[in-house]
Amino acid sequence: EVSAFGEEGEGDHLDEWTVQCGGSVWKREESVRFLHKATDALLSVTGEQYGRPIHGQMEVHAMSSTSQHSLWKVMEGIFMKPSESPTGSRDYSHIHTEF
């Protein structure tokens, strides 16, 4: 979990992360890194586990250097081919460059 703050659904520059992957797209079977744009820190695990609120939940923090602790892999979710556009009533005609 990464917390982001804002007012009425609008965040700020501190909410921006860059996905670092091995190519031009994030492939499901590959590990990626998440770089916090404002601080150049990588999302990483500390190895510490907690009993509350979720048993076994690992502590996550930001590190300035790369390590095996800053590699992330998809375990579940929805797969979208890069050429597909989401369906629905919203306008998705522009390319999203951030989360």
ABEGO torsion letter per residue (X at the ends): XBBBBEBGGBBBAAABBBBBBABABBBAABBBBBBBAAAGBBBBBAGBBBAOABBGBBBBBBBABBBAAABBBBABEBBBBAABBBBEABBAABBBABX
